[in-house]
Amino acid sequence: MQEHTQSNSVKITESYTPTSKRVLIVTAVDAEKDAVQRGLRHAPGFDVIAGGVGPAATAAATARHLIQGPYDLVISAGIAGGFAGQAEMGSIVIADLIIAADLGSETENGFSSVEELGFGNARFSVDIATARKLAAAIKEAGSVVTMGPVLTVSTTTGTAVTAQRLLHRVPNAAAEAMEGFGVATAAAAASVPVLEIRTISNQVGPRDRSAWKIKEALQALETASSLLPEVLR
């Protein structure tokens, strides 16, 4: 509220609409950042950065921005690989869980996560109410959307064997990317809720760049981002 006094000494009280939530969106590269910004169309309350590739780079970039002032939400956003049967190319995935799929140790009995080894945490919950609201808005807008776990890996999958191995660890995994766990780690340290949005440019498995649909995935990222101001208001 702000008061102004006219020349006749009558006080007029002017009411302002409260500012929207302050949201930090972290992508890996500039092409993703640009797609997000096109979708947002200069909506107030959003800061968008390209934090670099991989969980370490994005954790550092996210933490650096979170100490600069209070945020209400952090979003990891970008393109990703989708698991066949769960998320097809051109579709949108909203994480309901963020998992560091290769954070652990190989043993004679197979892979053991850091949680199983007793060394720490390999997964983060998301702001599930907001995730569901966003997924519903995307569906209503006519886009194909899936909610499911998004895996963070340091080495993207290039073989069918590795894809099956990941699905054995997380049977309902929807997508694979490289940054979400890093963003979520920094957000958790600052006690800020987190979301992850991924749009699918390729299928997880053997690498066939000729079949990738990066342009379509970036367009889907723009579409998903355009819904954020209304969903988060």
Number of C-alpha atoms within 10 A of each C-alpha: 8 8 9 11 10 8 7 6 8 9 11 11 11 9 9 8 6 7 9 14 16 16 21 23 26 29 29 24 15 13 15 23 22 18 22 28 21 16 20 20 12 10 14 13 15 20 16 18 22 21 24 19 15 20 24 18 16 28 22 17 19 27 19 11 16 18 10 8 7 14 21 14 19 27 22 24 28 31 31 27 25 28 24 16 9 17 25 23 22 25 20 31 29 27 30 23 21 26 24 25 23 19 19 18 12 11 8 6 6 8 16 17 20 18 13 13 11 9 10 12 16 19 22 18 16 20 18 16 10 15 20 15 13 22 25 15 18 24 13 11 12 8 17 17 24 22 21 18 23 33 26 25 21 16 10 17 19 14 13 13 12 15 19 15 14 21 15 11 14 15 11 16 25 30 31 28 28 24 30 35 29 23 31 31 23 22 23 15 10 14 13 16 18 29 26 27 26 30 31 31 26 27 26 27 19 14 15 10 10 7 11 17 16 18 13 17 25 24 18 27 30 23 21 28 22 20 17 20 18 10 15 14 9
